[in-house]
Amino acid sequence: MRLLLDTVTFIRAVKAPELLSKKAMGALEHPEAIRELSAISICEIAIKCAIGKLDLSKEDVLAAIAGFDLRMLTLKTNHAFHLFHLPLHHSDPFDRQLIAQAMAENIPVVTPDPKFRLYKSIQVIW
């Protein structure tokens, strides 16, 4: 099963794995799980680091991607087109793009963010 990690889930996995829920950890550790991280999350992390909201180096991120055996999900045109009809339940532009990707790819999202659950067409794991 494919799983899309939300940015906050990835950050918690790297910096404070004890903050992951048991259900999230179980899904991520499942032997058949294909864990994916969006390139959008890399952008969000880089921007937060640049403005001083987060302390993660490029090397830390690369090491975590390899260590967690994450597959990268790129932003595709069909993902972006989902944004035209996405309800405004969430105002964060990074999260809206992740939600659009999850919809387009039909991938469950691993996130503690309750606003993701407002989008009935995606499955949230937490």
MDTraj code that builds the backbone (N, CA, C; nanometers):
import mdtraj as md
import numpy as np

residues = "MET ARG LEU LEU LEU ASP THR VAL THR PHE ILE ARG ALA VAL LYS ALA PRO GLU LEU LEU SER LYS LYS ALA MET GLY ALA LEU GLU HIS PRO GLU ALA ILE ARG GLU LEU SER ALA ILE SER ILE CYS GLU ILE ALA ILE LYS CYS ALA ILE GLY LYS LEU ASP LEU SER LYS GLU ASP VAL LEU ALA ALA ILE ALA GLY PHE ASP LEU ARG MET LEU THR LEU LYS THR ASN HIS ALA PHE HIS LEU PHE HIS LEU PRO LEU HIS HIS SER ASP PRO PHE ASP ARG GLN LEU ILE ALA GLN ALA MET ALA GLU ASN ILE PRO VAL VAL THR PRO ASP PRO LYS PHE ARG LEU TYR LYS SER ILE GLN VAL ILE TRP".split()
xyz = np.array([
    [0.0836, -0.1183, 0.0000],
    [0.0000, 0.0000, 0.0000],
    [0.0881, 0.1247, 0.0000],
    [0.0547, 0.2181, -0.0859],
    [0.1266, 0.3453, -0.0911],
    [0.0785, 0.4355, 0.0219],
    [0.1710, 0.5100, 0.0803],
    [0.1389, 0.6065, 0.1855],
    [0.2130, 0.7357, 0.1566],
    [0.1406, 0.8470, 0.1617],
    [0.2024, 0.9777, 0.1430],
    [0.2214, 1.0423, 0.2789],
    [0.3452, 1.0696, 0.3140],
    [0.3741, 1.1359, 0.4403],
    [0.3521, 1.2856, 0.4251],
    [0.2733, 1.3426, 0.5141],
    [0.2610, 1.4868, 0.5219],
    [0.3954, 1.5410, 0.5709],
    [0.4219, 1.6677, 0.5450],
    [0.5490, 1.7280, 0.5849],
    [0.5717, 1.7160, 0.7346],
    [0.4697, 1.7447, 0.8145],
    [0.4856, 1.7382, 0.9599],
    [0.5143, 1.5951, 1.0054],
    [0.4569, 1.4980, 0.9386],
    [0.4840, 1.3577, 0.9726],
    [0.6300, 1.3242, 0.9450],
    [0.6803, 1.3687, 0.8311],
    [0.8213, 1.3462, 0.7977],
    [0.9116, 1.4127, 0.9013],
    [0.8824, 1.5367, 0.9353],
    [0.9647, 1.6098, 1.0328],
    [0.9623, 1.5394, 1.1681],
    [0.8450, 1.4968, 1.2112],
    [0.8357, 1.4238, 1.3387],
    [0.9129, 1.2929, 1.3327],
    [0.9047, 1.2233, 1.2223],
    [0.9776, 1.0963, 1.2086],
    [1.1274, 1.1194, 1.2232],
    [1.1744, 1.2331, 1.1745],
    [1.3176, 1.2656, 1.1805],
    [1.3572, 1.3172, 1.3185],
    [1.2824, 1.4125, 1.3718],
    [1.3235, 1.4858, 1.4910],
    [1.2619, 1.4341, 1.6215],
    [1.1410, 1.3765, 1.6156],
    [1.0719, 1.3340, 1.7377],
    [0.9747, 1.2202, 1.7071],
    [1.0281, 1.1023, 1.6733],
    [0.9396, 0.9911, 1.6340],
    [0.8387, 0.9505, 1.7413],
    [0.8663, 0.9842, 1.8665],
    [0.7714, 0.9509, 1.9733],
    [0.6400, 1.0284, 1.9579],
    [0.6388, 1.1320, 1.8746],
    [0.5171, 1.2102, 1.8511],
    [0.4281, 1.1505, 1.7422],
    [0.4749, 1.0451, 1.6773],
    [0.3913, 0.9765, 1.5789],
    [0.2902, 0.8886, 1.6527],
    [0.1687, 0.8839, 1.6021],
    [0.0680, 0.7979, 1.6645],
    [0.1030, 0.6519, 1.6406],
    [0.0462, 0.5646, 1.7230],
    [0.0700, 0.4205, 1.7059],
    [0.0153, 0.3723, 1.5714],
    [-0.0991, 0.4253, 1.5321],
    [-0.1581, 0.3858, 1.4042],
    [-0.0695, 0.4307, 1.2879],
    [-0.0188, 0.5528, 1.2964],
    [0.0699, 0.6034, 1.1913],
    [0.1981, 0.5208, 1.1855],
    [0.2569, 0.4961, 1.3014],
    [0.3809, 0.4183, 1.3061],
    [0.3582, 0.2779, 1.2515],
    [0.2463, 0.2174, 1.2876],
    [0.2147, 0.0837, 1.2370],
    [0.2020, 0.0812, 1.0854],
    [0.1360, 0.1824, 1.0309],
    [0.1197, 0.1895, 0.8849],
    [0.2549, 0.2096, 0.8174],
    [0.3366, 0.2976, 0.8723],
    [0.4672, 0.3270, 0.8126],
    [0.5627, 0.2085, 0.8214],
    [0.5489, 0.1293, 0.9265],
    [0.6382, 0.0141, 0.9448],
    [0.5859, -0.1132, 0.8793],
    [0.4658, -0.1089, 0.8252],
    [0.4086, -0.2284, 0.7623],
    [0.5018, -0.2755, 0.6504],
    [0.5296, -0.4062, 0.6443],
    [0.6263, -0.4557, 0.5457],
    [0.5879, -0.4308, 0.3999],
    [0.4595, -0.4145, 0.3718],
    [0.4166, -0.3906, 0.2338],
    [0.3963, -0.2421, 0.2028],
    [0.4251, -0.1556, 0.2989],
    [0.4052, -0.0119, 0.2789],
    [0.5084, 0.0446, 0.1812],
    [0.4599, 0.1248, 0.0907],
    [0.5461, 0.2019, 0.0014],
    [0.5328, 0.3459, 0.0492],
    [0.6333, 0.3913, 0.1212],
    [0.6313, 0.5236, 0.1822],
    [0.6780, 0.6278, 0.0809],
    [0.5963, 0.7334, 0.0648],
    [0.6287, 0.8361, -0.0330],
    [0.6324, 0.9735, 0.0340],
    [0.7225, 1.0556, -0.0151],
    [0.7341, 1.1942, 0.0282],
    [0.7253, 1.2807, -0.0960],
    [0.6447, 1.3841, -0.0878],
    [0.6280, 1.4731, -0.2025],
    [0.7441, 1.5714, -0.2125],
    [0.7792, 1.6041, -0.3352],
    [0.8777, 1.7098, -0.3583],
    [0.8276, 1.8412, -0.2988],
    [0.6969, 1.8561, -0.2869],
    [0.6376, 1.9737, -0.2248],
    [0.6824, 1.9844, -0.0787],
    [0.6924, 1.8716, -0.0098],
    [0.7391, 1.8729, 0.1289],
    [0.8841, 1.9187, 0.1384],
    [0.9649, 1.8812, 0.0415],
    [1.1042, 1.9274, 0.0389],
    [1.1065, 2.0800, 0.0250],
    [1.0221, 2.1335, -0.0614],
    [1.0127, 2.2799, -0.0775],
    [0.9713, 2.3456, 0.0537],
    [0.8700, 2.2906, 0.1190],
    [0.8219, 2.3473, 0.2448],
    [0.9305, 2.3446, 0.3518],
    [1.0007, 2.2340, 0.3620],
    [1.1089, 2.2214, 0.4603],
    [1.2195, 2.3221, 0.4304],
    [1.2586, 2.3328, 0.3046],
    [1.3650, 2.4259, 0.2668],
    [1.3268, 2.5698, 0.2998],
    [1.2036, 2.6071, 0.2721],
    [1.1581, 2.7429, 0.3013],
    [1.1540, 2.7678, 0.4517],
    [1.1025, 2.6721, 0.5278],
    [1.0975, 2.6884, 0.6735],
    [1.2381, 2.6974, 0.7331],
    [1.3313, 2.6239, 0.6773],
    [1.4698, 2.6331, 0.7242],
    [1.5288, 2.7704, 0.6911],
    [1.5006, 2.8183, 0.5713],
    [1.5553, 2.9471, 0.5268],
    [1.5054, 3.0636, 0.6120],
    [1.3816, 3.0554, 0.6609],
    [1.3282, 3.1654, 0.7415],
    [1.3448, 3.1419, 0.8921],
    [1.4148, 3.0339, 0.9274],
    [1.4462, 3.0080, 1.0674],
    [1.3384, 2.9392, 1.1482],
    [1.2378, 2.8821, 1.0834],
    [1.1307, 2.8115, 1.1549],
    [1.1621, 2.6640, 1.1782],
    [1.2676, 2.6151, 1.1160],
    [1.3012, 2.4730, 1.1242],
    [1.4510, 2.4568, 1.1112],
    [1.5035, 2.3604, 1.1834],
    [1.6472, 2.3336, 1.1784],
    [1.6710, 2.1927, 1.1247],
    [1.6745, 2.1826, 0.9944],
    [1.7068, 2.0569, 0.9264],
    [1.7945, 2.0929, 0.8080],
    [1.9043, 2.0252, 0.7933],
    [1.9909, 2.0533, 0.6781],
    [1.9472, 1.9678, 0.5587],
    [1.9948, 2.0063, 0.4434],
    [1.9705, 1.9276, 0.3224],
    [2.0220, 1.7858, 0.3433],
    [2.1360, 1.7731, 0.4087],
    [2.1953, 1.6416, 0.4353],
    [2.1069, 1.5592, 0.5280],
    [2.0468, 1.6248, 0.6304],
    [1.9549, 1.5549, 0.7212],
    [1.8356, 1.4994, 0.6437],
    [1.7825, 1.5818, 0.5542],
    [1.6658, 1.5407, 0.4754],
    [1.7023, 1.4249, 0.3827],
    [1.8143, 1.4375, 0.3149],
    [1.8586, 1.3287, 0.2250],
    [1.8819, 1.1990, 0.3020],
    [1.9434, 1.2092, 0.4194],
    [1.9688, 1.0900, 0.5016],
    [1.8373, 1.0265, 0.5470],
    [1.7402, 1.1088, 0.5842],
    [1.6114, 1.0561, 0.6285],
    [1.5355, 0.9899, 0.5137],
    [1.5421, 1.0501, 0.3959],
    [1.4774, 0.9895, 0.2793],
    [1.5347, 0.8507, 0.2543],
    [1.6664, 0.8393, 0.2593],
    [1.7307, 0.7090, 0.2390],
    [1.7012, 0.6154, 0.3559],
    [1.7117, 0.6672, 0.4778],
    [1.6927, 0.5840, 0.5966],
    [1.5530, 0.5278, 0.6096],
    [1.4546, 0.6061, 0.5722],
    [1.3156, 0.5609, 0.5790],
    [1.2711, 0.4926, 0.4498],
    [1.3624, 0.4815, 0.3547],
    [1.3346, 0.4187, 0.2255],
    [1.2119, 0.4827, 0.1595],
    [1.2176, 0.6154, 0.1485],
    [1.1060, 0.6893, 0.0913],
    [1.1204, 0.7012, -0.0595],
    [1.0105, 0.6882, -0.1261],
    [1.0042, 0.7123, -0.2693],
    [0.9538, 0.8556, -0.2876],
    [1.0139, 0.9286, -0.3795],
    [0.9758, 1.0677, -0.4008],
    [0.8592, 1.0777, -0.4994],
    [0.7644, 1.1624, -0.4645],
    [0.6493, 1.1888, -0.5498],
    [0.6641, 1.3299, -0.6062],
    [0.6766, 1.3402, -0.7360],
    [0.6909, 1.4708, -0.7997],
    [0.5527, 1.5311, -0.8249],
    [0.5490, 1.6629, -0.8386],
    [0.4238, 1.7306, -0.8718],
    [0.4017, 1.7188, -1.0218],
    [0.2866, 1.6647, -1.0581],
    [0.2520, 1.6462, -1.1993],
    [0.1384, 1.7408, -1.2365],
    [0.1227, 1.7617, -1.3634],
    [0.0189, 1.8527, -1.4115],
    [-0.1189, 1.8099, -1.3638],
    [-0.1491, 1.6811, -1.3698],
    [-0.2822, 1.6372, -1.3262],
    [-0.3028, 1.6601, -1.1764],
    [-0.1964, 1.6592, -1.0975],
    [-0.2076, 1.6930, -0.9554],
    [-0.2501, 1.8389, -0.9425],
    [-0.1806, 1.9255, -1.0152],
    [-0.2079, 2.0692, -1.0075],
    [-0.3516, 2.1011, -1.0504],
    [-0.4027, 2.0315, -1.1500],
    [-0.5384, 2.0587, -1.1960],
    [-0.6430, 2.0236, -1.0904],
    [-0.6105, 1.9347, -0.9968],
    [-0.7036, 1.9045, -0.8875],
    [-0.7249, 2.0262, -0.7978],
    [-0.6309, 2.1184, -0.7970],
    [-0.6422, 2.2381, -0.7128],
    [-0.7572, 2.3290, -0.7568],
    [-0.7966, 2.3228, -0.8844],
    [-0.9053, 2.4079, -0.9334],
    [-1.0377, 2.3790, -0.8633],
    [-1.0590, 2.2549, -0.8231],
    [-1.1873, 2.2163, -0.7654],
    [-1.1749, 2.1756, -0.6190],
    [-1.0624, 2.2035, -0.5584],
    [-1.0398, 2.1653, -0.4191],
    [-1.1111, 2.2640, -0.3266],
    [-1.2002, 2.2149, -0.2404],
    [-1.2677, 2.3055, -0.1467],
    [-1.1657, 2.3768, -0.0572],
    [-1.2034, 2.4919, -0.0085],
    [-1.1124, 2.5723, 0.0741],
    [-1.1209, 2.5361, 0.2222],
    [-1.1114, 2.4077, 0.2520],
    [-1.1094, 2.3650, 0.3915],
    [-0.9754, 2.3984, 0.4568],
    [-0.8748, 2.4100, 0.3751],
    [-0.7384, 2.4294, 0.4241],
    [-0.6766, 2.5442, 0.3457],
    [-0.6141, 2.6389, 0.4167],
    [-0.5564, 2.7544, 0.3467],
    [-0.4066, 2.7416, 0.3219],
    [-0.3402, 2.6449, 0.3853],
    [-0.1961, 2.6286, 0.3667],
    [-0.1684, 2.5786, 0.2246],
    [-0.0929, 2.6560, 0.1451],
    [-0.0719, 2.6155, 0.0048],
    [0.0055, 2.4846, -0.0109],
    [0.0970, 2.4557, 0.0797],
    [0.1710, 2.3297, 0.0703],
    [0.0772, 2.2125, 0.0973],
    [-0.0040, 2.2240, 0.2025],
    [-0.0968, 2.1156, 0.2346],
    [-0.1997, 2.0970, 0.1247],
    [-0.2465, 2.2054, 0.0655],
    [-0.3439, 2.1938, -0.0441],
    [-0.2834, 2.1163, -0.1616],
    [-0.1555, 2.1396, -0.1886],
    [-0.0907, 2.0660, -0.2971],
    [-0.0753, 1.9173, -0.2615],
    [-0.0426, 1.8882, -0.1359],
    [-0.0327, 1.7483, -0.0932],
    [-0.1688, 1.6788, -0.1035],
    [-0.2744, 1.7496, -0.0646],
    [-0.4094, 1.6944, -0.0734],
    [-0.4452, 1.6667, -0.2193],
    [-0.4118, 1.7595, -0.3072],
    [-0.4387, 1.7395, -0.4503],
    [-0.3623, 1.6189, -0.5031],
    [-0.2376, 1.6028, -0.4612],
    [-0.1608, 1.4854, -0.5034],
    [-0.2251, 1.3571, -0.4523],
    [-0.2654, 1.3571, -0.3262],
    [-0.3277, 1.2377, -0.2682],
    [-0.4551, 1.2017, -0.3434],
    [-0.5318, 1.3028, -0.3802],
    [-0.6547, 1.2773, -0.4567],
    [-0.6220, 1.2198, -0.5940],
    [-0.5298, 1.2835, -0.6631],
    [-0.4960, 1.2404, -0.7992],
    [-0.4378, 1.0999, -0.8016],
    [-0.3577, 1.0683, -0.7012],
    [-0.2900, 0.9383, -0.6968],
    [-0.3668, 0.8335, -0.6157],
    [-0.4737, 0.8776, -0.5486],
    [-0.5517, 0.7899, -0.4611],
    [-0.4618, 0.7236, -0.3550],
    [-0.3865, 0.8082, -0.2852],
    [-0.2925, 0.7622, -0.1815],
    [-0.3411, 0.8110, -0.0456],
    [-0.3451, 0.7236, 0.0550],
    [-0.3733, 0.7705, 0.1912],
    [-0.2615, 0.8639, 0.2384],
    [-0.2991, 0.9622, 0.3200],
    [-0.2020, 1.0577, 0.3741],
    [-0.1832, 1.0299, 0.5227],
    [-0.0577, 1.0224, 0.5644],
    [-0.0257, 1.0041, 0.7053],
    [-0.0013, 1.1434, 0.7627],
    [-0.0974, 1.1917, 0.8427],
    [-0.0887, 1.3276, 0.8969],
    [-0.1699, 1.3426, 1.0247],
    [-0.1188, 1.4258, 1.1168],
    [-0.1974, 1.4578, 1.2361],
    [-0.2911, 1.5765, 1.2130],
    [-0.2828, 1.6399, 1.0973],
    [-0.3590, 1.7608, 1.0687],
    [-0.5071, 1.7272, 1.0503],
    [-0.5943, 1.7727, 1.1411],
    [-0.7373, 1.7382, 1.1312],
    [-0.8064, 1.7970, 1.0083],
    [-0.7507, 1.9018, 0.9498],
    [-0.8132, 1.9624, 0.8321],
    [-0.8095, 1.8695, 0.7104],
    [-0.7133, 1.7780, 0.7062],
    [-0.7063, 1.6834, 0.5945],
    [-0.8314, 1.5958, 0.5919],
    [-0.8880, 1.5668, 0.7078],
    [-1.0057, 1.4803, 0.7157],
    [-1.1309, 1.5453, 0.6561],
    [-1.1279, 1.6770, 0.6376],
    [-1.2416, 1.7470, 0.5783],
    [-1.2582, 1.7143, 0.4301],
    [-1.1524, 1.6623, 0.3700],
    [-1.1563, 1.6237, 0.2287],
    [-1.1981, 1.4774, 0.2214],
    [-1.3232, 1.4552, 0.1896],
    [-1.3820, 1.3203, 0.1953],
    [-1.3226, 1.2242, 0.0927],
    [-1.2560, 1.2764, -0.0097],
    [-1.2061, 1.1876, -0.1143],
    [-1.0650, 1.1361, -0.0866],
    [-1.0088, 1.1692, 0.0303],
    [-0.8790, 1.1095, 0.0666],
    [-0.8912, 1.0365, 0.1992],
    [-0.8075, 0.9378, 0.2151],
    [-0.8012, 0.8624, 0.3401],
    [-0.6880, 0.9208, 0.4236],
    [-0.7155, 0.9461, 0.5510],
    [-0.6154, 0.9977, 0.6437],
    [-0.5825, 0.8896, 0.7450],
    [-0.4536, 0.8715, 0.7671],
    [-0.4083, 0.7768, 0.8684],
    [-0.3398, 0.8556, 0.9779],
    [-0.3881, 0.8396, 1.0974],
    [-0.3223, 0.8957, 1.2151],
    [-0.3756, 0.8265, 1.3365],
])
top = md.Topology()
chain = top.add_chain()
for i, resn in enumerate(residues, 1):
    res = top.add_residue(resn, chain, resSeq=i)
    for name in ("N", "CA", "C"):
        top.add_atom(name, md.element.get_by_symbol(name[0]), res)
traj = md.Trajectory(xyz[None], top)
